Amino acid sequence: MSSRRSRSRQSSGSRNITDDQIHDLVSKLQQLLPEIRNTHSDKVSAAKVLQETCNYIRSLHREVDDLSERLSELLATTDTAQAAIIRNLLMQ
């Protein structure tokens, strides 16, 4: 184990996470990622899982931005009553 890792684990006090817990969390995270969901955890490094997680989160952010823009455009072209109904539904 590197000295940096051991120092960070020692400084975290009662929040120590075991290697098994890290492996379990990385495996769970891997199951959420479409790109690497069906590969065996032994064949994918934790670094790869974390990189794919970052990529996936970025793509989700872009998708949310795109959908927000499309919704704004739709609301701008819809009459006021319909737009109010849609806004009300979104606020629930």
C-alpha positions as CSV (number, residue, x, y, z in Angstrom):
1,M,0.0,0.0,0.0
2,S,1.4,3.4,-0.8
3,S,2.3,5.8,2.0
4,R,-0.2,8.4,0.6
5,R,-3.1,5.9,0.8
6,S,-2.1,4.7,4.3
7,R,-1.8,8.4,5.5
8,S,-5.3,9.2,4.1
9,R,-6.8,6.1,5.7
10,Q,-5.2,7.0,9.0
11,S,-6.4,10.6,8.9
12,S,-10.0,9.6,8.2
13,G,-10.3,8.2,11.7
14,S,-13.4,6.2,12.3
15,R,-14.4,6.4,8.7
16,N,-11.9,3.7,7.5
17,I,-13.1,1.8,4.5
18,T,-11.7,-1.6,3.9
19,D,-10.4,-2.8,0.5
20,D,-13.3,-5.2,0.4
21,Q,-15.8,-2.3,0.9
22,I,-14.1,-0.3,-1.9
23,H,-14.2,-3.4,-4.2
24,D,-17.9,-3.8,-3.4
25,L,-18.7,-0.1,-4.0
26,V,-16.8,-0.1,-7.3
27,S,-18.7,-3.3,-8.3
28,K,-22.0,-1.6,-7.5
29,L,-21.0,1.5,-9.4
30,Q,-20.0,-0.6,-12.4
31,Q,-23.5,-2.2,-12.5
32,L,-24.9,1.3,-13.0
33,L,-22.8,2.1,-16.0
34,P,-24.2,1.1,-19.4
35,E,-20.8,0.9,-21.0
36,I,-19.3,-1.6,-18.6
37,R,-22.3,-3.1,-16.9
38,N,-21.9,-6.7,-18.2
39,T,-18.2,-7.1,-17.8
40,H,-16.7,-8.9,-14.9
41,S,-15.3,-6.7,-12.1
42,D,-12.0,-8.6,-12.1
43,K,-11.5,-7.5,-15.7
44,V,-12.2,-3.8,-15.2
45,S,-9.9,-1.7,-13.0
46,A,-11.4,0.7,-10.4
47,A,-9.8,3.5,-12.3
48,K,-11.7,2.5,-15.5
49,V,-15.0,2.3,-13.5
50,L,-14.4,5.8,-12.1
51,Q,-13.4,7.2,-15.5
52,E,-16.5,5.7,-17.1
53,T,-18.6,7.1,-14.2
54,C,-17.3,10.6,-14.8
55,N,-18.0,10.2,-18.5
56,Y,-21.5,8.9,-17.9
57,I,-22.3,11.8,-15.5
58,R,-21.1,14.3,-18.1
59,S,-23.3,12.7,-20.7
60,L,-26.3,12.8,-18.3
61,H,-25.7,16.5,-17.7
62,R,-25.6,17.2,-21.4
63,E,-28.8,15.2,-21.9
64,V,-30.5,17.2,-19.1
65,D,-29.3,20.5,-20.6
66,D,-30.6,19.5,-24.1
67,L,-34.0,18.4,-22.7
68,S,-34.3,21.6,-20.7
69,E,-33.6,23.6,-23.8
70,R,-36.2,21.7,-25.8
71,L,-38.7,22.1,-23.0
72,S,-38.1,25.9,-22.9
73,E,-38.6,26.1,-26.7
74,L,-41.8,24.1,-26.4
75,L,-43.1,26.3,-23.6
76,A,-42.3,29.4,-25.7
77,T,-44.4,28.1,-28.6
78,T,-47.3,26.9,-26.5
79,D,-50.2,29.1,-25.6
80,T,-50.2,30.5,-22.1
81,A,-52.8,28.2,-20.6
82,Q,-51.1,25.1,-21.8
83,A,-47.7,26.4,-20.7
84,A,-49.1,27.0,-17.2
85,I,-50.4,23.5,-17.0
86,I,-47.1,22.0,-18.1
87,R,-45.2,24.2,-15.6
88,N,-47.6,23.2,-12.9
89,L,-47.0,19.5,-13.7
90,L,-43.3,20.0,-13.6
91,M,-43.4,21.6,-10.2
92,Q,-45.1,18.7,-8.6
